[in-house]
């Protein structure tokens, strides 16, 4: 008759020695627990020579021989006290939570951070949120789109944890009970400044997080007072402005102001300022390219023969094809002469920059944007603008120009790389009296046959 499987593991000490040990050298004693054919170890600060270690002591738990010296008795007592304590906690956990001992539970006890005594039982927050989304989807409380968007949003949350080093028990992991108002506030700021998300997008991303926090509070996995504050963390749009502040503040250049900017460029005696103007004009002529994509534009993204740019946009993480005007090509040709052999088109970042490193990209973007905009503000004042000239103004200027020249909203939306035409309409429609008047005139002439 086979021996019944133990319901919880028992620990034992081992001396970690290499394949070819030096018998005169002391090696580290480790505490081991084997469970489901996996070994979980915790290193001690005790060093013992091979001759002074006896694996058979204490019923196979291991210990030091008397040859270790006068400290042998004390060391053995410490070792036994440690393993007995963890064994007892595992036994208690098994009694309270039958058949629920996992690797995380054992690791938690070994590291003196027992998930077993946590209110959240060591539950990962991202896993918890996704489980709640899946539950809502299975009960037809949300559709497929919201389900997929929710999962995608939590992937971004994990990226945030890695980039900001806010993960706790692993780089992109945090326990449910560790969620705080400060963390959510930092996440909102990160999405706005790094991902360049608007208020509506941020609120959509917060929805599954807030719902999960509410449920976690019901289960007493997080404090109810903390949850109450988290539930108030949705971004409140400014009532004084109908549009998203981060998308469009109404500032764009007129044709006359662009002409003044070009004239200023011709006479500018500051080489670096002159280059920043070229970057601004390139962004404008490259269909309103965002500053972060100007900054990370590589020569491999440019096809001079086809006169187009193919690039994965940083904000959307989607490949985008942009037709390049002759002016845009001309600017690139000038920079090709200056930057031959370099990875990036414009000298705003080092060639060693890894765009997949969120933290480094965030710092590089902030540094480059601040440097360019400080110089452009001076240019704006010189040509008599009534507002600060920034790289983002180039994007708005292109959009307004394109729409007022008769390009359809759907075409402009595609050129800007917006997720949908609705976004473009929301952002720019109220600034388009020229286009709207033209379209109304067309409609009026067609409807004239119905006059009475």
PyMOL commands that set and color helices and strands:
alter all, ss='L'
color gray80, all
select helices_A, chain A and resi 50-52+57-60+66-68+72-96+103-110+115-117+125-138+144-164+176-178+181-193+199-218+224-230+255-267+271-285+291-295+299-301+326-338+358-382+391-404+409-416+421-431+433-450
alter helices_A, ss='H'
color red, helices_A
select strands_A, chain A and resi 12-15+26-35+38-49+53-54+63-64+302-303+308-312+319-323
alter strands_A, ss='S'
color yellow, strands_A
deselect
rebuild
show_as cartoon
